[in-house]
Amino acid sequence: MKLLIAAAAAVVTLVPSPPGTVVQNVGVSFNAETSSHAWRAIASKEPLGSSGGREFYQWNLSIYGLRGGSYRLRYKSPGNGGPLSRVAQANGAAMWFPIQDLRIVGTASLMHSGVEQLVVQSHEMAADCGMATVSIFATTVGATVGRTVFASNLCDLSARIVHGSGGDSIELTGPYYGANAPACCPTKAHATAELRYANGKWVETPLYFKLN
């Protein structure tokens, strides 16, 4: 079965091709399809240049749906929304900002049994430690792809999918900043919260990180 899926995926094309070099290629069952290959989430990066031993990239998140034997682009960041910004070169310097990173954490049935959502973590920075984001993608009526919720935090925020007897949830980890805490000095250096979908809404416990 695995060989058949791999062979089928190898001959199906992505339209248009994701920009740059593909770093991750993850199957998603957004709409309870019998095959997790009905959708593909692609993380890719385009080299922009280098300076002082640092390589600069434009990261991209591309989400494709299988239609008529080909994967058609249904969502792209930057372009259709977050979490990524368009990187630009600094005036008079071989440097590009914001400096980005992105990772597809995986898939989880967070909202309804048998229906998957895509979990992505990203980070962008310029002059300071920047902003980290954990985004959860889902489909709506008409198979429109978009972020259903995202958590953001200064400097750092990572996600881990937890498969429990009560359903899937997301473990968020990063520094916690109180109302008046500066970026240099978090109120709690290592904080962990649970993000779960319950009774039709997203709930974070404790509320350490900003939900959008």
C-alpha positions in Angstrom: 0.0 0.0 0.0 2.8 2.4 0.9 4.6 1.6 -2.3 1.5 2.3 -4.3 0.9 5.6 -2.6 4.5 6.6 -3.1 4.5 5.7 -6.7 1.3 7.6 -7.3 2.6 10.7 -5.6 5.8 10.5 -7.7 3.9 10.9 -11.0 1.3 13.5 -9.9 2.5 17.0 -10.6 2.3 20.2 -8.5 0.7 23.1 -10.4 2.5 25.5 -10.2 5.7 24.0 -8.7 6.6 25.3 -5.3 9.3 27.9 -5.4 12.9 27.1 -4.5 14.0 23.8 -2.8 11.4 21.6 -1.2 12.3 21.0 2.5 9.1 19.1 3.6 6.3 17.4 1.7 3.4 16.3 4.0 0.1 14.7 3.2 -3.1 16.0 4.8 -6.6 14.7 5.0 -8.4 18.0 5.5 -11.9 16.7 4.6 -11.9 13.1 5.9 -10.7 11.8 2.6 -9.8 8.1 2.5 -6.3 9.0 1.3 -4.0 11.4 3.1 -2.5 12.3 -0.3 -5.6 14.2 -1.3 -3.8 17.3 0.0 -0.1 18.2 0.2 1.6 20.8 2.3 5.0 21.9 1.0 7.6 23.9 2.9 10.3 25.3 0.5 12.9 28.0 0.6 14.5 30.2 -2.1 18.1 31.4 -1.6 18.4 35.2 -1.8 22.1 35.7 -1.0 24.7 35.5 1.7 26.7 37.9 4.0 29.2 37.3 6.8 28.7 33.5 6.6 24.9 33.7 6.9 22.6 32.5 4.2 19.3 34.4 3.6 16.2 32.7 2.3 12.6 33.4 1.4 10.5 30.6 2.9 7.2 29.5 1.4 4.3 27.4 2.5 2.3 26.0 -0.3 -0.9 23.9 0.2 -2.2 21.9 -2.8 -5.4 19.9 -3.4 -5.6 16.9 -5.7 -7.9 17.7 -8.6 -8.1 15.9 -12.0 -4.8 14.0 -11.5 -2.7 17.0 -10.5 -2.2 18.9 -7.2 -3.5 22.5 -7.7 -2.3 25.3 -5.5 -5.0 26.3 -3.0 -3.0 28.4 -0.5 0.4 30.1 -0.4 2.2 32.1 2.2 3.4 34.7 1.5 0.7 35.6 -0.9 -2.7 34.5 0.5 -1.9 35.4 4.1 0.2 34.4 7.1 2.4 33.2 8.6 5.2 34.3 6.3 6.1 37.8 5.1 7.8 38.8 1.9 11.6 39.1 2.5 13.2 42.3 1.2 16.8 43.4 0.8 18.2 46.0 3.1 19.2 49.3 1.5 22.8 49.2 0.4 23.6 45.9 2.1 23.8 42.2 1.1 21.2 41.4 3.8 17.5 40.4 3.6 14.9 40.8 6.3 13.0 39.5 8.0 15.2 36.4 8.6 12.8 33.5 8.5 12.4 29.9 9.4 9.5 27.5 9.0 8.7 23.9 9.9 5.6 21.7 9.3 5.0 20.1 12.7 2.5 17.6 11.3 -1.2 16.8 11.2 -3.7 16.2 13.9 -7.5 15.7 14.3 -8.0 18.7 16.6 -11.5 19.8 15.6 -13.5 16.7 14.6 -12.7 13.0 14.5 -11.3 11.8 11.2 -10.7 15.3 9.9 -7.1 16.6 10.0 -5.7 20.0 10.5 -2.1 21.1 9.5 0.2 22.4 12.3 3.0 24.8 11.2 5.5 26.7 13.3 7.5 29.7 12.0 9.8 32.5 13.1 10.6 36.0 11.7 13.2 38.4 13.1 15.0 41.6 12.1 16.7 43.9 14.7 15.5 42.0 17.8 14.5 38.4 18.7 11.5 38.7 16.5 8.1 36.9 16.6 7.3 33.2 16.6 4.0 31.8 15.4 2.2 28.4 15.6 -0.5 28.2 12.9 -3.3 25.7 12.5 -4.7 25.3 9.0 -8.1 23.9 8.1 -10.6 23.9 5.3 -14.0 25.6 5.4 -17.2 25.1 3.3 -16.2 25.0 -0.3 -12.7 23.5 0.6 -11.2 27.0 1.1 -7.9 26.6 3.0 -6.8 29.0 5.7 -5.6 29.5 9.2 -8.3 28.7 11.7 -6.2 29.9 14.7 -2.7 30.9 15.4 -0.6 31.6 18.5 2.2 34.2 18.6 4.9 35.0 21.0 8.0 37.1 21.3 11.3 35.4 20.4 10.3 31.8 20.5 7.3 29.4 20.3 7.3 25.7 19.4 4.5 23.2 19.0 4.2 19.5 19.7 1.2 17.4 18.7 -0.2 15.3 21.6 -2.4 12.3 20.8 -4.5 11.6 23.9 -7.5 9.5 24.9 -9.6 12.7 25.0 -8.5 13.7 21.5 -5.6 15.5 19.9 -4.2 18.7 21.3 -1.2 21.0 20.8 1.5 21.6 23.4 2.9 25.1 23.0 6.3 25.9 24.6 8.2 29.2 24.8 9.0 32.1 27.1 6.1 33.7 28.8 6.0 37.5 28.9 3.8 39.3 31.4 2.1 42.6 30.5 5.2 44.8 31.2 8.0 42.3 30.6 10.7 43.5 28.1 11.8 41.1 25.3 15.1 40.6 27.0 13.6 39.3 30.3 10.6 37.0 30.1 8.5 36.6 33.2 8.9 32.8 32.9 11.8 31.5 30.7 10.2 28.2 29.9 6.4 28.0 29.8 4.1 25.3 28.5 0.4 25.6 27.6 -2.2 23.3 26.0 -4.2 24.4 22.9 -7.4 22.4 22.4 -10.6 22.8 20.4 -13.6 22.3 22.7 -17.3 23.3 22.4 -16.8 25.1 19.2 -13.8 27.3 20.2 -10.1 27.2 20.7 -9.0 27.2 24.4 -5.4 27.7 25.6 -4.6 26.6 29.2 -2.9 28.5 30.8 -3.2 31.6 28.6 0.6 32.2 28.2 0.6 33.0 24.5 -1.5 35.4 22.4 -4.2 33.6 20.4 -5.6 35.1 17.2 
